[in-house]
């Protein structure tokens, strides 16, 4: 069909860009709550793509956890409020997790900030940080999709509703986006990176914002290297992180502890030149090259790399190209790079670039689960003041194997 009326053509194009073509409407005047059937068109004003398919990992709670991100964009000129987000099985439409109200704001940030939002202005982009868990490996879905219930503040413009065939009393749309497969649960099995008792797995899997939501724009892409990262700090018998001068690295019980190879591997990166920072505040004006401080990267094979950061200068005992064995000493825990207090930062990634990579899950062959920090806030307070860490019991204390300790777990390594 050809149009001779230029104004009509421009009007149709404007409306197409501005708003949505709906799928089937339900009797309540909202878009149907099922994905479009094959061959059906559903215009989605908020588009998305999955940064990487979820990689399930067995946690110390006995459940399989998935951690992943949706990068979203508002491709219209309207402002959209996201009322709810559901994670669904793409095959059965079973809802695994539902986020509503303030929960939505808690999991979305505008790109380039850590500002929580539930509204996307015209042509604005954001990141949705998603996690959920299932009881067993048999319950892991093969494919996921996501349902966004969205609305326009102040109401849907009547002219558009008429053009798009949407009932005039419709208050929100249910659009489906971000379909993805789910990888099999094949986290790499590692030995512990440290020895001894009283180690706190700070900012670990699966909701700790400082790591799980940490991302970097390097090499032309956004990467999420720290999805499964842990900052390891050590407690004494009184559950204190340090005793003495908080600005002296030697006051911290983890400082100078041996850092161990988690597997037989090949050393691919060694940086061993930076001095310790003064604890108590993050360094200002730090360069990209210094962020990791003194660090080691091991090639574990199979496209997996182990990353150890913030080691003491001149403590690193290995060289690039060296073959190491599980349990071999690599260096000592320090306070170099972008760090607030001495600790070992450890994670596994899919390339040897510490920032230009995506984080991969891993599990430990053995450790003893003791208890947990009461919260991230309790840990931060203990780290800042030296008071004993407030702790809470866990449901399954004792020896653990073939799983990943969850955020704020307190563990012993042999």
Secondary structure, DSSP 8 states (H G I E B T S, - for coil): -----HHHHHHHHHHHHHS-----B-TTSSB-SS---TT-----SEEEEESS--B-EEBTTS-EEEEEEEEEEE-SSS-EEEEEEEEEETTT--EEEEEETHHHHHHEEETTS--B-SEE-TT-EEEEEEEEEESSGGG--SEEEEEEEEE-TT---HHHHHHHT--TT---EEEEEEEEE-B-S--EEE--SS-EEEEEEET-TTT-HHHHT--EEETTEEE-TTTT-EEEEE--TTS-SB-S-TT-GGGBTTTT-EEE-SSSEEEEEEE-------TTS--SS--GGGTT-EEEEEEEETTEEEEEEEE-TT-----TT-EE-TT-EEEEB---SS-SSS-EEEEEESSS-SSSS-EE-EEES-EEEEEEES-HHHHHHHHHH-----EE--TT-EEE-SBB--TTEEEEE-
